[in-house]
Amino acid sequence: MHHHAIPWLCALLLLLTGGHASHAQDVSRYKVLSDSAYLSSTVYLAGNKYQKDATVFMDMVAFTHPYFVTPERRAEWFAKKPALVEQCGSVESDEAFVDLLEETLGPLHDGHTSLITLQRMQESRRAARPAAQTQDVPGSVDMDPIMRRHASNYDYRLFPDQSICYLQFNQCMDVPDAPFETFLDDMFARMEESRIKTLVVDAQYNSGGSSRLCGQLLLHLRPWDKMQDFTTYIRFSDLMAAYDPRIAKAKVEWQSHGHQDELYRVPAQKRPKGFRQPKLFKGRVVFVMGKRTYSSAGILLTLARDNHIGTIIGTTSTFSPSHYGEILPYRLPNTGVLGSISCKYFVRPDAATADAPCLEPDIAIDLDDKDASWRFICENFGSQL
C-alpha cells in the first residue's frame, strides 16, 4: 500500500503540495468536477441533478482519498453506490443531498473530507465572524477565570507564586502584529527571567490551522534533530492534477514504475538552511486536551506524546493520532455543492500505536469546571511541589 520515495519526485512535490487548503476559503477557486465521462450514459442523463452528482461524487472519492487506494476498499465503497443513487431520486433539496452524502462518508472518520451547500457556508461565515472589539492582544488580557476561552489566537500569563506560565493556544494561525514565533521568543524569555518552572499549554479550544506553528512551539521543548515526526503519504489523483497539471505527469510516472494502488511516501523534511535552534525550556510541560482539540492541534498533542514531551491532561481526543489531511476543495457540477477531500495520510511517529483511534490523556480531568481544572493544575504542577 505504501512505498518509499523515488528521487525524481522529491523536488517536484516541494512545488506541488501544501497550497490547496487555502483555496477552500475562496469559492471561485473550487475546481468543478467534470462529468464529461458520463455524458454518453443514458442512465446518468436520465437521473436528476442529485443522482448525477452522487455518481460523480462516488467516483471522485474512490480515486482521490488515500483510504481507497486499494481495490478491496474501492469495491466496498462502490457497493454503496446503487442504493445512494436510488435514494437521491427522492431528494428535494441541496441540504438533504449534502446530509445523505455526509452519511455515506460517515464510516471514513475523516473530518477534513466533507460537503456543504453555498448557503450553509455563508451562514456559517456570518455566525463565526467575530466583533472587532472582542479581539485580545497576545499577552495583554485579564484572564479570570484563567481557563475560559479567550478571543485571541494565543496569549499567556505568568503566575510567579505557582511558577507557572499559562499559554492558551486557540488557533494555529499567526496574528499579523505578533507572529507566533516572535510571541514564543518573548514568552520563553519572560519565563526565564521569572524562573518559571512549569509551562501549561492549553489547547482545549484549538481546532487547528497551520501545523507550522506547532513545530515552532515544539522546537522550544525538544531539539530539532531529536524530534520524531509524522510520516506522510500522498495519493496522486485527477483532482490534484486539476490544481497543478504537473501532478498529472507525476501520477503517470509513478504508476509507470509499477506503483498501482500505492501511496507515495513523501521524503522527510531536511533541516532548513539558516535554521536556528531556540534555547530549550527544561522545566515541566503540561498540555490540556479537550473535545474541541483537532487537526493541527491534534498533531501537536500527538507529537508531544510520541516524543515523550510533558504530560497530557483533559479528555479523550476526538481526533485520530494517525489521520488524513491536506484538503483539495471541489464543486459538484450539477448542484454546485461544495466539498473538500483529503489527499494525504499522516502516520504518527510511534509505529506500535499507529492505528489507535484516539489519544488518551495521561490524567483525565473534567474541563467543564474551569476553576476546578485550574486548581488541579496548580496543586499538581505548581511550585509547591
LOROFI-546312 format. One record per residue: residue in three letters; x, y, z of N, C-alpha, C in turn. Coordinates in pm, whole numbers, plus 32768, in hexadecimal, padded with zeros to 4 digits. Layout:
# residues N
alaXYZXYZXYZ
...
//
This chain:
# residues 385
met80537F8680008000800080008056807E8000
his80C0807F8051811A80F38057819C80CF8010
his81E081347FDF8260811B7F9C82BC81907FB7
his833D81737FC183A081DC7FDA83AE82387F61
ala83E482AD7F7783F583117F0E845782E17EA5
ile844683117E2B84AA83007DC484DF838B7DA3
pro855F83987D8685A2841B7D85856284867D2E
trp853184647CB6850184CB7C5B848785177C8F
leu843F84DA7CEF83C5851A7D2083E0857D7D91
cys845085717DD4846785BF7E4E845A86567E37
ala84A486897DD484A187197DBB841787457D8A
leu83D986F27D36835687157CFF82EF87297D6D
leu82EF86D27DD1828A86D97E3A829987567E90
leu831287887E9B832488057EE582D688777EA5
leu82C5886F7E20827E88D77DD781E888BE7DD2
leu81C1883E7DD68136881D7DB680DB880D7E2E
thr810F87FF7EA580BA87E37F1880BF88547F7C
gly8055885C7FCC805588BA803B800589388026
gly7FD889557FAC7F9489D27F967F0089CA7F7C
his7EC789517F7A7E3C89437F507DD8896B7FBA
ala7DFB895A80397D99897480A27D688A0480A0
ser7DBF8A61807B7D978AEC80797D298B078013
his7D228AB47FAA7CBB8AC87F457C2F8ABC7F80
ala7C238A6E7FEA7B9F8A5380227B5E8AD0805B
gln7BAB8B3B806E7B728BB580A27B378C0D8034
asp7B4D8BE97FB57B208C397F447AD08BDF7EE6
val7A4B8BF07EE579F48B987E997A178B987E05
ser7A428C097DCF7A608C117D417AD58BB87D18
arg7B238B8D7D797B988B3D7D597B818AA77D6D
tyr7B068A827D917AE589F37D987AE389BA7D0A
lys7B27894A7CF67B25890B7C737AA188C07C61
val7A5B88DB7BF279DE88957BD57A01880C7B9B
leu79CA87A47BD979E5871C7BAA79A587077B21
ser79ED86CD7AC579BA86B67A3E795F863A7A3C
asp78F1864679EF789B85D179DC789B85A5794A
ser78FF85D178FE790485B3786E7909851D7852
ala794584D278AC79508440789678CB83F978A2
tyr7866843E78D977E583FE78F0777C84257888
leu779E84847831773984BD77D87708845C776D
ser774E83ED775C7720838776FD76CC831C7742
ser76B8832B77C5766C82C9781275D982F37819
thr758082A077E474F282C077E974BD82C07878
val74F5826878CD74CC8263795974EF82E6799E
tyr7568831779847593839579C0753D8408798F
leu75258410790E74D9847E78D57447847E7902
ala741584077923738A83FC794E7376842379E0
gly73E1842C7A2D73D7844A7ABB73BE84DD7AD6
asn738E84FC7B4F738185887B75740B85BE7B9C
lys7411863E7BBF7494867B7BDB74D9863A7C52
tyr748D86097CB274C885CB7D29750185407D07
gln74B984F67CB474EB84737C8A756A84817C36
lys756B84E67BE175E384FE7B8F765B85207BE8
asp7648857D7C4576B985A67C9976E185397CFC
ala768484E47D2476A884737D7B770684147D31
thr76EB84007CB0774183A97C5E77CD83E47C52
val77D484667C32785684A87C2678A084A57CAB
phe785884BF7D16789284C37D9D78CE843B7DC3
met788383D07DAF78B3834C7DD6793483277D8D
asp793883447D0B79AF83237CBD7A2783787CE7
met7A0F83FB7CFE7A7D84537D267AB984277DAB
val7A6584087E0D7A9783DD7E907AEA835C7E83
ala7ABA82FE7E337AFE827E7E247B8A828D7DEB
phe7B9D82F17D967C1F82FF7D537C6F83797D82
thr7C4783B17DF67C8E84237E2D7CBA840D7EBD
his7C6183DA7F127C7F83CE7FA07CE5835E7FB9
pro7D498375800E7DB0830F80287D79828B805F
tyr7D0B829080A97CD4821480E27CAE81B18075
phe7C7F81E480027C4B818D7F997CB4816A7F31
val7D32816A7F587D9E814D7EF97D9F80B97ECF
thr7D6680617F227D687FD27F007CE77FAA7EB8
pro7CEE7F497E5D7C767F1A7E157C097EE77E73
glu7C327EA57EE07BD07E6D7F3D7B7C7EDB7F7E
arg7BBD7F457FA67B737FB27FE57B1C7FFD7F80
arg7B4C80097F057AF980497E9E7A7E7FF67E80
ala7A8F7F727E7C7A1D7F1A7E6179B37F287ECE
glu79E17F327F4A79867F437FBB793C7FC97FB1
trp798380307F86794880B57F7678DF80B67F06
phe7905807A7E9378AA807B7E20782D80267E38
ala78357FCA7E9777BE7F7A7EB8774D7FD07EF0
lys777180487F23770C80A37F5976CA80F97EED
lys770580F87E7676DB81577E0E764B81437DDF
pro761E80C97DBE759580B97D8C752B80EC7DED
ala753B80CB7E6E74D980F87ED174DB818F7EE0
leu755381CC7EDB755D825D7EE8751882A37E72
val753382757DF974F782B27D83745F82A57D87
glu742F82327DB5739E821E7DC07361827F7E26
gln73A4828F7E98737282EB7EFE736D837A7ECB
cys73D0839E7E7A73D584267E44736284447DE6
gly731F83DC7DB672AC83F07D5E723A84367DA3
ser723484307E2771C7846F7E7171F684E87EC3
val727385107EB372A785857EFA726D86047EBE
glu724786637F13720486DC7EE4724E875D7F02
ser72C187547F48730B87CF7F6873A087B27F6D
asp73F0881B7F567481880D7F5E74AC87E47FEA
glu746988198050748C87F980DA7479876480F7
ala7408872E80C973EE869F80DD7453864A808F
phe747B8679801A74DE86337FC97565862E8011
val758E86A08047760C86A5809276078647810A
asp759A86488152758C85F181C77599855E819F
leu7563853A812D756984B080FD75F8848980D9
leu764084E3809576CC84C68072772384C080F0
glu770A851981507755851781CD773E84928217
glu76C48462821476A583E2825476F283708210
thr76FF8378818E774A8313814377DE83168167
leu7812838F8180789F839F81A678BA83788236
gly78538373828978618362831A78CA82FF8347
pro78C8828283167928821C834579BA823E8329
leu79D382A282D37A5D82C882B37AA2830C8329
his7A53834D83817A89839283F77AF783F583D0
asp7ADD8447836E7B3C84AD83417AF48533833D
gly7B0B858583A37AC7860583AB7AEF8666833F
his7B60864F82FA7B8A86A982907B41868C820D
thr7B05861682027ABB85F0818A7A27860581A5
ser79EF866F816B79668695818D792886E6811C
leu78A78706812B7860875480C8780B87BE810B
ile77E7882580BD7794889080F2775188D9807D
thr76D8890880927699895C802C76D089E98037
leu76C68A357FCA76F68ABE7FCC76AB8B108035
gln76298AF6804375DA8B3F80A6760A8B238134
arg76248AA3815176548A8081D776DD8ABD81F2
met77338AC2818B77B78AFE819D77AA8B9281BF
gln77538BD9817877418C67819177098C7F821C
glu76AB8C2C824776728C3882CD76DC8C1D8337
ser77308BB9831F779A8B97837E77FE8C07838B
arg78228C46831C78818CB58320784A8D2C836D
arg77C88D488357778B8DB8839F77888D9D8435
ala77698D20845977618CFE84E777EA8D00852A
ala78548CDF84DC78DA8CD6851679248D5A8517
arg78F08DC084D179378E3F84C5793B8E86854D
pro79B28E99858779BB8ED8860B79AD8F708604
ala797E8FA8866F797B903A86787A08906C8690
ala7A2D90D8864D7AB8910886537AE2912A86E1
gln7A86915E87307AAD918A87B57AC591178816
thr7AA4909B87EF7AB8902C884C7B418FEB883C
gln7B91901887DB7C128FD987C47C789001882E
asp7CB38FA0886E7D1A8FB988D27DA28FC8888E
val7DF9901288CA7E83901B889E7ED38FB488EC
pro7F258F5F88A97F708EF988F17FBB8F328968
gly7FA98EF389DB7FF38F188A527FB68F8A8AA1
ser7F438FC08A767F1190398AB87E8B90268AFE
val7E508FAE8AF87DC78FA08B287DC18F848BBD
asp7D518FAB8BF87D348F8B8C837CE78F088C82
met7D258E9D8CB17CEC8E188CA27CB08DE78D25
asp7C308DFE8D387BEE8DCF8DB17B618DA28D8E
pro7B3F8D218D997B998CB68DC17C008C988D54
ile7C718C6C8D807CE48C5F8D277CC98C038CAF
met7C7B8B998CC07C6B8B368C557BEC8B4B8C02
arg7BAD8BC08C0E7B408BDF8BB17B7B8BEE8B26
arg7B258BEA8ABF7B598BFB8A387B708C8F8A1C
his7BEB8CB189F47C0E8D3A89D47BF58D548940
ala7BE98DD3891B7BCA8DF788917C438DEE8836
ser7CBC8DF9886D7D348DFC881A7D5D8D7087EE
asn7DAE8D6987857DE38CE987577E408CAB87BE
tyr7E8A8D0088057EE58CCF886D7F068D4488C9
asp7F138D26894A7F3F8D8789AD7F748D3B8A26
tyr7FBC8D808A7D7FF38D3C8AF17FF08D988B6A
arg80008D5A8BDE800D8DA68C5A80678D5A8CB9
leu80BD8DA38CFF81188D668D6180D88D6A8DEC
phe80EA8CFD8E3580BF8CF38EC081398CD28F14
pro81858D378F3B82048D1F8F8281F48CD19004
asp81868CE8904D81748CA190CD816A8C0A90B9
gln81318BE0904881278B51902B81958B238FCC
ser81E78B828F9E82518B668F3C82168B258EBE
ile81A68B5E8E8E815F8B2B8E1981528B988DAF
cys81698B728D3481438BC48CC280CD8B7E8C7F
tyr805E8BC68C747FE78B8E8C347FDC8BC68BA7
leu7FE98B6F8B427FDB8B958AB67F598B5A8A82
gln7EFD8BB18A5A7E848B7F8A197E998B8B8982
phe7E998B1989407EB88B0F88B27E378AE5886B
asn7DF08B4788327D698B2F87FF7D608B15876A
gln7DBF8B47871F7DBC8B31868F7E4A8B358659
cys7E688AD786007EEE8AD085C67EF68B2F854F
met7EEF8BAF856D7EF38C1685067F368C93853E
asp7F978CC984F47FDF8D3F85227F838DB78530
val7F9C8E0785977F5E8E8A85A67FBA8EED855E
pro7F868F4085037FDC8F9684AF80438FE784FC
asp801C9025856A8079907C85B380CC9032861B
ala80B18FB1862C80FA8F62868F81038ED28661
pro81558EB585F981628E2C85C8818B8DCC8638
phe815E8D52862D816E8CF1869A82018CDB86BF
glu82588CD7865C82E68CBF867783208D2E86CF
thr83008DAB86AF832D8E1C870082EC8E1B8789
phe826B8DFC878A82208DF1880782618D8A8865
leu82888D17882E82C78CAF887F834F8CDC88B6
asp839E8D1F886284208D508891840E8DAC8909
asp83AC8E04890283908E5F897183608E1389EB
met83068DB489D782CE8D698A4883398D198A91
phe838B8CD18A4783F28C808A88845D8CD78AC9
ala84798D4B8A9084D98DA78ACF84A48DD88B55
arg84248DFC8B5983E78E288BD783DF8DB68C3C
met83C88D3D8C0C83C68CC98C65844F8CB68CA7
glu84B88CC78C5685408CB68C8B855F8D238CF1
glu85378D9F8CD2854F8E0D8D2F85098DF68DB4
ser84928DBD8DAE84428DA68E28845A8D1D8E65
arg84B68CD08E2A84D88C4A8E5A845D8BF08E65
ile840C8BF48DFD83938BA18DF883BB8B108DDE
lys83818AB68E2C83A58A288E23834289D38DD4
thr82C78A068DC2825F89B68D7F821C8A078D11
leu821389CB8C9B81C98A058C2C814A89B48C16
val80D889F88C18805789B98BFA802B89E78B70
val801A89898B147FEB89A78A8C7F5B89788A83
asp7EFF89D78A877E7089B68A847E4089B889F4
ala7E2C894089BA7DFE893389307D7088FC8929
gln7D24890889957C9F88CB89987C3D890B8936
tyr7C588987890A7BFE89CB88AC7C3689D0881F
asn7CAA899488097CF389A6878B7CC5893F8723
ser7C83897086BA7C51891786517CB1890D85DB
gly7D26894D85E57D8B8939857E7DB789B88536
gly7DE889A584BC7E218A12846D7EA089E1842B
ser7F0D8A29843E7F8D8A0384037FE389B9846B
ser800B8940844A805E88F184A680EA892D84B4
arg810C898C845D818E89D18469819C8A1184F3
leu812F8A49852781348A8A85AA814E8A258618
cys811789AE8608812D8944866B81C1891E866E
gly81FD891885F7828C88FA85F082E089658634
gln82B889E3862783018A4F866782FD8A4186FE
leu828D8A18873682838A0387C682D8898C87F2
leu82CF891F87A9831888A587D083AF88B987CB
leu83DE89128774846E892C876B84A5896787EC
his845189A5883E847C89D988C0847E896B892A
leu844B88F58906843D888A89698491880F8948
arg84BC880388CB850B879088A1856287B9882B
pro85E487938829863B87B787B8860487818734
trp861A87CF86C985E687A886468615871D861E
asp869686FF863586CB867E860786A3860A8661
lys865F862586CF862F85BB8728859985A18717
met855785F586C984C685ED86BA849D85828655
gln844985258680840F84C08628838F84FA85EC
asp838584FA85678315853D852482B784D784E3
phe8247850984B281EA84B684678229848883E3
thr81FF841483B3822083E8832C81A9840A82D4
thr81C3844C82648158847D820D8152842D818C
tyr80D88403816880BF83BD80EA805B840F8099
ile806C840E80158017845D7FBD7FDC84037F51
arg7F6084227F2A7F2283D87EBD7F1184367E46
phe7F4F84137DD77F3F84627D5E7EB3844C7D25
ser7E7684B77CF17DEE84AC7CBE7DD585137C52
asp7D6884FE7C077D43855E7BA07D1A85E47BDE
leu7CDC85E07C537CB4865D7C947D3086AE7CBC
met7D95866C7CEF7E1086B27D117E4F86EC7C92
ala7E4A86A07C267E8286CF7BA77E3887497B74
ala7DB887567B977D6B87CB7B6B7DA2884B7BA8
tyr7DE188417C1C7E1D88B67C5C7EAA88D17C29
asp7EEC886B7BF77F70887E7BBC7F85880F7B55
pro7F8688307AD57F9187CB7A6B800D87737A76
arg807487A57ABC80ED87547AC980D486D67B1A
ile806986D87B6C804586617BB7801D85EF7B5A
ala7FDD86137AE97FB585AC7A89802F855F7A59
lys809B85A97A3F811885677A15814F85127A87
ala814C85477B00817F84FC7B738131847C7B86
lys80AD84837B748059840D7B85807D83A17B1E
val808A83CA7A9F80AC836B7A358135832C7A4E
glu8197837F7A75821E834C7A90821E82EB7B05
trp81D4830E7B6E81CE82B97BE5819482327BC2
gln812782317B7780E681B37B53813981647AEE
ser818681AA7A9981DA81657A37824B81187A78
his826B813E7AF482D180F47B408293807D7B88
gly8217805F7B6981D67FE97BA3818C80037C23
his817680817C44813980A27CC580A380BB7CB9
gln805B805B7C847FCA80627C827F96804A7D10
asp7F2E808F7D347EED807A7DB77F5180867E2A
glu7FA880EA7E23800881037E8E800A81997EAD
leu802981B77F2A803C82427F5280D082637F48
tyr80EC82DE7F258176830D7F1981A483437FA0
arg821583127FCF824C8341804E829E83C08037
val8271842E807382B484AF8063833684AE80B3
pro83A584D98077842584DA80BF841F852F813D
ala8468850481A3846C854F822184A885D8820A
gln84768639825684A786C28249853886CD8277
lys8587871582288612872C824C861E87AB829E
arg868C87B582EA86A2882C833A86AA88A782DE
pro8655890B82F486568981829B86DB89CD82A3
lys87028A098234877C8A598232876A8AD1828E
gly87CC8AEC82E087C48B5B833D87718B3D83B8
phe87578ABC83D087058A96844387458AC284C6
arg86F28AF7852087208B2085A486D68AD1860F
gln87208A83865C86E28A3686C886CA8A92873F
pro864B8AA7876586308AFB87DA86678ABA885A
lys867E8B0C88BE86A78AD9893F86388A838977
leu865D8A0F89AF85FA89AF89DD85C789D08A69
phe854589C18A7C850989CC8B00851989468B45
lys855589458BBC857688C88C00851488A58C71
gly84AB88F58C81844E88DA8CED83E188778CC6
arg837988728D19830988198CFF82AC88568C97
val826D87FF8C49820E882C8BE3818C87DD8BF6
val811D88268BF5809987E98C01804688158B89
phe800E87B58B417FB687D38AD07F2687B58AFB
val7ECA880F8AD87E3C87FB8AF67DF587D88A73
met7DB487658A717D6F873289FA7CDA87268A17
gly7C88875D89BE7BF7875789D07BAF871F8958
lys7B2B8722895D7ADA86EA88F17AE5873B8871
arg7B0F87B9887C7B1D880E88057BAC881687D3
thr7C0687CB880E7C9187C587DD7C918771875E
tyr7CC187AB86EE7CB38763866F7D1D8790860C
ser7D29874485A07D7C8766852D7E0D87838558
ser7E4287FA85387ECD881885597EE7881285EF
ala7E83883786407E93882C86D17E9F879A86F9
gly7E59874286B27E6886B386CB7EF3868286A8
ile7F2E86BB863E7FB8869A861A801686C2868B
leu8000873A86C3805387698732804F870787A7
leu7FD886DD87CE7FCA86838841800485F98822
thr7FF285CA87A880288547878280C085498782
leu80FB85B4874C818D85BE874C81C485CA87DA
ala817B8611882F81A6861A88BC81A6859088FC
arg813B854488E5813384BE8920819F846288EB
asp81AF845E8866820C83FD882B829D8425883D
asn82B684A4885F833F84D0887C835884DF8912
his82F884B08961830584B089F4831E853B8A2B
ile82D0859B89F782DA86258A26826386418A81
gly827D86538B00821786808B5D81A9861D8B7D
thr814186518BBB80CD86058BE98050863C8BA5
ile7FFA85E38B777F7C860C8B397F0B85F48B9C
ile7EBE865E8BB77E4B86518C0F7DCD867B8BC3
gly7D59864F8BF47CDC86778BB37C8686018B90
thr7C5086028B157BF1859C8AE97C2A854B8A76
thr7BED84D98A5B7C12848789E87C0184D88968
ser7C5E84CA890C7C5A851B88927BE584F48838
thr7BB7855587EA7B55853A87827B9B852586FC
phe7C1F853286F77C6E851D867D7CB884998685
ser7CDC846586107D3183EE86087DC1841C85FB
pro7E1D83E6864A7EA9841286427EE5840285B5
ser7ED1838E85787EF1837F84E97E7383A8849E
his7E8083FD84387E08843B84027E1B84658371
tyr7DAB848583347DAB84B982AB7DA8855282AE
gly7DDC859182467DDD862382427E0F865881BD
glu7E3486D881BB7E5A872481437DE7872180DF
ile7D89877E80EE7D0D877680A27D1787AD8015
leu7CC887707FBE7CB187A27F367C1E87CB7F2F
pro7C01884B7F177B7588757F0B7B4088577E7E
tyr7ABD88427E757A7F88277DF379ED88557DF5
arg79B188577D7F7924887D7D7178E088187D15
leu786D87E57D3E782487857CEC77E187CF7C78
pro77E287947C0077BD87DE7B87772A88007B76
asn76D087B17BAE764187C47B9575F8880F7C05
thr762487FA7C8075E4883C7CF3763188B47D25
gly76B288BA7D07770689257D3C772E89107DCC
val770F889A7E047737887B7E8D77CF887D7E98
leu780088B67F06789088C37F1D78C288527F75
gly793C88277F5D797587BC7FAE7A0B87C97FBD
ser7A41877C801A7AD28772802A7AF386E08044
ile7B6886B780167B91862C80277C2686268045
ser7C4C85CE809F7CD985BE80C47D2585778054
cys7DA4859D80457DF885597FE27E77851E8021
lys7E86853180A67EFC84FC80EA7ED484AA8165
tyr7F2E844F81897F1C83FF82027F9984148258
phe7F83843D82D57FF0845983327FF483ED839F
val806683AA83A98076833C840980CB836C847E
arg8098835C84F680DC838D856D8164834B857F
pro81C1838985C88248835385D9824C82CB861E
asp81F682B5868181F6823786CB81AF81CC867A
ala81FD817D863181C4811885D6816F80B1861F
ala81908096869D8146803086E980B680598703
thr809A80DC87018012810D871A7FDA815986A2
ala8010813D862B7FEB818885B37F56817F8594
asp7F17810F85B77E8A80FB85967E2C811D8608
ala7E60815686737E0A817B86E57DA181E186B8
pro7D2381CE86DE7CB8822786B07CB682AE86F5
cys7CFC82BA87667CF8833987B17D7483448809
leu7D8483B988457DF183D288A37DB383E0892D
glu7DE38390898A7DB183988A137E0A83F58A65
pro7DD084478ABD7E24849D8B127E70844A8B78
asp7EE0847F8BA77F27843C8C157ED384458C94
ile7E8F84B58CA47E3884CB8D197DB485028CE6
ala7D4784BC8D017CC384E98CD57C8A854A8D3C
ile7C5D85C08D0D7C1B861F8D667BA286598D1E
asp7B43868D8D6A7ACA86CA8D347AE7875C8D14
leu7AEE877C8C947B1188048C6A7A9988628C6C
asp7A22882F8C8679AC88878C8B79B288E78D02
asp79EF88B98D6F79FF890F8DE57A8889528DDB
lys7A8989CD8DA87B078A128D8D7B568A308E0C
asp7B128A5A8E757B578A798EF27B9689FC8F2F
ala7B4B898D8F2D7B8089118F657BF788DE8F12
ser7BEF88EF8E8F7C5D88C58E387CDC89138E57
trp7CCD89978E6C7D4289EA8E8B7D7B89C78F14
arg7D2489AE8F747D5589858FF97DA289028FEF
phe7D7188A68F9F7DB588258F8E7E42883C8F56
ile7E4E88938EF37ED188AE8EB77F2F88EC8F1F
cys7EFE894E8F687F5289908FCD7F7D8930903B
glu7F2088DC90677F3E888090D57F9D881090AB
asn7F9787E6902C7FE687749000806387998FB2
phe806888128F7B80DB88388F2B811588BE8F54
gly80DF88FC8FBD810F897D8FEA818D8974903D
ser81BC89E8906D823E89F290AF824489A99135
gln81CC8990917481D1894E91F5820988C191EF
leu8213888B917382548809916782E988159178
//
